[in-house]
């Protein structure tokens, strides 16, 4: 149950954001379209993680943290800049998809299926350690 402390921290962060949120003091209001955009953000995030190697994230509990972080950033941007937050909501995931494609192509990995899987996992392991060099053949 190693994920429980992390889950607690993420829950605490969200609770703090909700309780002591800076919005409202300067006339910012939560509009209905914010929730539609957050729904769009959740769908885009889910699709991009399904298509672009999210299933290989280790440990699996990191997905929850990444999702919460992405949704929190999206919500704060929606409150602060309104419709312009779509630049982040769409652009963040699009840039990740483009980066995934280019990195996989550079290392001769199929970007769609992440095959050969061993090579993809080796690459992500190197990147997690900060080694961004080419894989040894």
C-alpha positions in Angstrom: 0.0 0.0 0.0 2.8 2.4 -0.9 0.3 4.6 -2.8 -1.6 5.6 0.3 0.7 8.5 1.4 0.7 9.9 -2.1 -3.0 9.6 -2.3 -3.3 11.4 1.0 -1.0 14.2 -0.2 -3.0 14.7 -3.5 -6.3 14.7 -1.5 -4.9 17.3 0.9 -3.8 19.5 -2.0 -7.2 19.4 -3.6 -8.9 20.1 -0.3 -6.6 23.1 0.3 -7.4 24.4 -3.2 -11.1 24.1 -2.6 -11.2 25.6 0.9 -8.7 28.4 0.4 -9.2 29.0 -3.3 -8.1 32.5 -4.5 -11.0 32.8 -6.9 -14.0 34.7 -6.0 -12.2 37.5 -4.1 -11.6 39.4 -7.2 -14.9 38.7 -8.9 -14.0 35.5 -10.6 -16.9 33.2 -10.9 -17.1 29.5 -11.7 -19.1 29.3 -14.9 -21.0 26.3 -16.4 -18.6 26.1 -19.4 -15.7 25.5 -16.9 -17.2 22.1 -16.2 -17.6 21.3 -19.9 -14.0 22.2 -20.5 -12.9 20.1 -17.5 -14.9 17.2 -19.0 -13.1 17.8 -22.3 -9.8 17.8 -20.5 -10.5 14.5 -18.8 -11.5 12.9 -22.1 -8.4 14.2 -23.9 -6.2 13.1 -21.0 -7.7 9.6 -21.0 -7.4 9.2 -24.8 -3.9 10.4 -24.9 -2.7 8.2 -22.1 -4.4 5.2 -23.7 -2.9 5.9 -27.1 0.6 7.2 -26.2 2.2 4.8 -23.7 0.4 5.7 -20.5 -0.2 2.1 -19.8 3.6 1.7 -19.3 3.8 4.3 -16.5 5.4 2.7 -13.4 4.3 2.6 -10.7 0.6 2.7 -11.7 -0.4 5.1 -8.9 1.5 7.9 -10.7 -1.3 8.1 -13.3 -3.7 9.3 -10.6 -1.3 12.0 -9.5 -0.7 13.1 -13.1 -4.4 13.2 -13.7 -5.1 15.2 -10.6 -2.3 17.7 -11.4 -3.5 18.1 -15.0 -7.1 18.7 -13.9 -6.1 21.1 -11.2 -3.9 23.1 -13.5 -6.8 23.1 -16.1 -9.3 24.3 -13.5 -7.1 27.1 -12.1 -6.4 28.3 -15.6 -10.1 28.2 -16.5 -10.9 30.3 -13.4 -8.1 32.8 -14.2 -8.1 33.1 -18.0 -11.4 31.6 -19.1 -11.6 30.2 -22.6 -7.8 30.7 -23.1 -7.2 27.8 -20.9 -8.1 25.6 -23.9 -4.6 26.4 -25.1 -3.2 24.5 -22.1 -5.9 21.8 -22.1 -5.4 20.8 -25.7 -1.8 22.0 -26.2 -0.4 20.2 -23.3 -1.6 16.8 -24.4 -0.9 17.5 -28.1 2.7 18.5 -27.4 3.0 15.2 -25.4 1.7 13.2 -28.3 4.0 14.9 -30.8 7.0 14.4 -28.5 6.0 10.8 -28.0 5.9 10.3 -31.8 9.2 12.0 -32.4 11.0 10.1 -29.6 9.6 6.8 -30.7 10.6 7.4 -34.3 14.1 8.4 -33.3 14.6 5.1 -31.4 12.8 2.9 -34.0 9.8 2.2 -31.8 6.3 2.0 -33.2 4.6 5.1 -31.6 1.1 3.6 -31.8 1.8 0.2 -30.1 5.0 1.0 -28.3 6.6 -2.1 -29.9 9.1 -3.5 -29.3 7.8 -3.2 -25.7 11.2 -4.1 -24.1 12.9 -1.3 -26.0 10.2 1.2 -25.1 10.4 0.2 -21.4 14.2 0.5 -21.5 13.9 4.0 -23.0 11.4 5.2 -20.4 13.6 3.7 -17.6 16.6 5.6 -18.9 14.6 8.9 -19.2 13.3 8.4 -15.6 16.9 8.4 -14.5 17.7 11.5 -16.5 19.7 9.8 -19.2 18.4 11.2 -22.5 21.0 9.6 -24.8 20.3 7.2 -27.6 19.7 3.6 -26.7 22.5 1.2 -27.2 21.9 -1.2 -30.2 
